Amino acid sequence: MLSSGNLKEIWRKVAKVIHREYYAEKNVLITGGLGFIGSNLAIKLVELGANVTIVDNMLPRQGGNLFNIEPVKDAVRINFSDVRNQLSMNHLVKDQDIVFHLAGQVNHVDSMRDPVLDLEINCHGTLVLMQALRNHNRDAVVVYSGTRGEYGSSVSLPVNEDHPTNPKGLYAVTNLAAEKMIMVYNQIYGIPAVCLRITNTYGPRHQMMHDEYGVFNWFIKKAMDNEALPVFGDGTILRDFLYIDDLVQCLLASASVKDAVGEVFNIGSGAGVSFREIAEKIVSVIGKGSCTFTEFTRERAEVEPGDYWADISKIKKITAWNPAISMEDGIARTCDFYSRYKEHYWLEG
């Protein structure tokens, strides 16, 4: 009988062959492609033989970093523009086979400080993109990266796609609105679209300049600097964390499986882990740092939804995707990356 680990390894090998056959010579546009998720996806797509175009506005504090695509910098096209720019989008969507829409205002705290900007980027930007596709390329497959925050506080666990959506923060509200807009364009104009509600993701190429999003990576930075990892409250709140390579594989599967079109999927590891456990595991794997407990800031307390982990049975059934990287392995890979390229991610001094 095959073990869970063997099944995951088999899936990875099969997926590698399938994805290479599907993506070779495909024209792919990635909005927000210089950020954390987009850059990791771009590198994988180039490896698979796709023709990759990146659009990014390099908004400060959002994680855009030219070094993120260093391994493929000569193999991708970069357009420094904004999804809110109609002329740019009208041009960029032409002849694309797939659009991974990853651009967005992703800072929970900033969304409360400047909600108009959050609305502009996440909603207006999405509408501009979808209108461009409506007018110039209705055949392109669109994959949208939403957030598990669209659910708000969990009524039941694990959270499946039928769970009520009651977002607590404006960032999650605008993500949910963007998702609904995309599904309208799918239903009315026939634009093939897949929407993902993605859990907390960590790994290489994530911004390391502040702690306002991406707490897992921030903990890794603290441990690597041999500092205390600040765990809010008593550390018992549960979260679902996913390594970036697993998310990239999920994005690839979502765009390439026809039965995924028109669907909304939860994306995560499918397991809940407490913040205290995460901090202790990071300290253990890296061998530096320590855990400390601190009170929630007012801004964080206002948007804290409580325990969450995802029911990922739907995405697994339809696409056969299965997360394969253990947390220990993910932490080690992330630490190795930043150990080699620290100067490109740490603030000076």
N, C-alpha and C positions, 0 to 999 in steps of 0.2 A: 504493500500500500504506500502511495506517495505521501510524503510529509508536506506540511504547508510551505516549508522553505523550498522544497523541490518543485512544487507547483508554481511558486512565484518565479523561480529560475527558468522554468519551461516557458512561462508566459513572457518573460523578458526576451528570450531568444526568438520566440515566434513573432512577437511584436516588432522586433528589430527588422526581421525580414519583410514583414507586411508593410511597415512604415517606409522602408527604403523603396519598395516597389511603388507605393502610392505617391510619395513626395518627390521622387526624382523628376526634375525639370518642372515641377509645379511653381507657379508664380504666387508668392506669399507676401502679404503686407502685415506688418506688426505695428499697431499703434502703441506708443509708449515702449518702443523696442529697446531703448537704452536703459530701462529700469531693471529691477531685480528679475522678475519673471520673464519679461520680453527678451532680455539679453541671453539668458540661459536657453530659451526656446530658439532664438536665432542661431546660436551656435549648433544646436542639435539639428536644425533644419538644413544648415549648410552641409553638415556631415552627411545628411540623407540625400543631398543633391538638389535641393530646392533653390530657386532664385528668390532671394530674400530682399525686401525693401523695408526699411525701418523709418517710421516717422516719430519724432519726439520733440517736445518744446523745451526740454531741459529746465523745467520749472524748479527753482531752488527748493531744497529740502525734500523733494519727492523721490530721490534715489537715482535719477538719471546720471550716468557716468560713462564717458567714452571708453574708459579702460575696460568696462564690462564686456565689450565685444573685441578686445585685443586679439584673441585667437582667430577671428574671422574678419578683421577690419578691412582687408582687401577683397573680401568675397561678398560683401553686402553693400547695398545702396542705402545711404542715409539722407533723409530729408528733414532738415530742422524746421519744423512747422508745427501747427497746432490743429487738433481735430475740430476746433471751432472755426477754422478757416475754410470756407466753402470752396473757394477756388482750388486750394491745395487738395482737398478731399476729392473733388470732382476729377482732378487729374490722376491722383494716386490710385483710385479704386479701379481704373480702367485696366482690363486685361488681367486682373488678379483672379486666381482660382480660389484662394482662401484669404480671409481677413481675420486675424486674431486681434480682437479689440481689447487691449490691455491698458490703454491710456485712461488715466483718471486721477482725481485728487484722492489720495489714499491715506491721508493723515487724519485720524479720528479727532484729535484735539484741534487741528487747524480748521476742520469743518465746522466746529462750534465757534471758533474765533472769527471766521470769515465765511459764513454760510452762502453768501451770494457767489463767491468764487467757486465753491464746491458745486453749487447748482449749475453754474455756467459750464464748468468742465465736464461734469459727469452726465448731465442731462442735455444741455445745449449741444455739447460736443458729440454725444451719441446721436442726436437727431440730425446733425449736419452729416455725419458719416452715413447714416441709414438713408437719408435723402440722396446722397451722392450715389449710393448703390442702387437705389430705386430708379434713378435717372440714367445711370451709365453702366450698371453691371448687376443685374438681378440674379445672375447665376452663381456668384461668389458665395462660398460657405462662410458664415460669420460665427465665430466662437467668442463669446463674451465672458469676461472674468468678473463676476460679481462676488459677493461676500456672504459668509455665514451670518454676519451681523444683520442681514435682512430679517432674520427670525426674531431678533430681540431675545427676551428672557425665555428659556425653554419651559414649555408646558409639560412635555414628556421627553424622556431620553431612551435611546438615542433619537435624534431629530431626523425625521424623514421629510421628503419634499411636500407632503400634505400638511405639515405643521403650520400653524398660524404665523403670519408675518406681521410682527409688531416691533419694528426697529426702534432702538432707544436713541441712537445718534443720527444727526443729519447726514453724515457720510453714508450710513446704511440706507437711509430714506432715498437718497439720490441714486444709489446703486439699484435699489428695488425699482425705482421709477424707470431707470435706463433699461433694466431687464424687461419690464412691461412694454416699453416702447419697441424694443427689438422684436418681441413676440408679436406685436401688432403688425410690423412690417413683414414678418414671416407669414402671418395668417392672411393679410389683405393683399400683399404684393408678391407673395411666393418666394421671398428671399430666404434661402435655407439658413437657419440659425440654430445655434445651440447655446444655452445659457448655463453657466456654472456658478454655484454658490460655494466659494472656496474657503476652506478653513485656514487657520494660521499656518503660514509656510515659512520655512527657514532654509538656510544654506548659503553657498557662495554667491557673491555679487549683490548682496543686500546692503543697503546703506548702513553705515556704522557711526553716523555723526550725531544722532540724537535718539532718545528712547521713546518717542511719541507713537511709534508703531514698530512692530517687529520685536517684541520683547524677548523672544527666544534668541535671536541674534545678538541683542543687546546684552543678555546674560553671558553669551559666549565671549563677547568683547571684554566684559568685566572680568571673567575668569582668566582670559589670556593676559590681561593686564595685572593679574593677581590682586584684584580688588573684590570687595564684597558685592554679591549679587542681591539687589534690593527686591525682596519678595513682598508684595502688598498683602496687607491683612495677615491672616494666619496661614496663608499659602495652601489652603485646602480647595480653592476653586479649581474646577476641572476644565481642561481645554483639549482640543483635538489638534495635534501638530503633524504637519506633513513635510517631508523633505522635498526640495525643489526638483530633483530629478524625477521623482514620482509624479509631481504635478505636470512636468513637461510631457511625460509619457501619456498622461491623461488628456492633455490638450491635443496631442497628436491623434490619439484614438477618437476623441470627440469630433474632430473635423473629418475624419476618414470613414466613419461608420454611418451609413445612410439612415439607419434606424434611430440615430441620435438626433436627427433634425427635428426641430419643433419641440424639443424636450428641455426641461430644467433639471439639473442634476446637483446633488450634494457631492462635494469633493473633500475628502479627508482621509485620515488613517482608519477611522472607524473605532477608535479607542480613546477614552478620556484619561488624561494624566494630570495630576495636580501640579500647580506651580512650584510647590515645595519639592516634589519628586524631580521635576525638570531641573531645578537649580542644583539639587544634590547630584543628579546624574551628570550634568555638565562639569561640575567641580571634580567629580570622580574620573571622568574620561580625560579631561584636560590636565588634571593633576595640580591645578592652581585655583586660587580664589577661595571664597567662603560664602556662606549664606547668612543673610541678615533679614530681619522683618521690619517693615515700615508701614505707616498709615497711607491709605489711598489719598492722593491729591483730590481736591474738589472736582477738577475737570475729569479725572479718571472715574471717580465714584459716580458721576452723573451719567456716564455711558456704559458702566459695567453691567453686563447682562446676566452674570452668574454662570453656572455650569453649562457646558456644551460639549457634545461630541456627535459626530454625524453617522447616520444610517446611510451607508454607501452601497447598499444592495442593488439599487436601480442602475447605477452607472456600471457596476460590475456585470450585471446581467445583460445589459444592452451592448456594451463595448468589449467586455471581457477584461477591461483594465483592472489591475490589482496592485496596490502599493506594495513595494518590495524592499525598501531600505529601512533597516532597523534604526531606532533613535540613536543607539550607540555608534553605529556606523555613520549616520548622518552628522553627528556632532564631530566625530573624528575627521571626516572629509571637510567639513566647514572650517575647523581649526587649521587643518593643513593648508587650505586655500589662503586664509588670511595671514598665516605665518609667512607665506611666500610673498604676498602682495599687500602687506599692511600699509605701506606708504600711500597707496591709492585709495584707502578707505578710512583711515584714522585721521582725526583732526590733528594739525600740527600742535606740538606742545602737549 
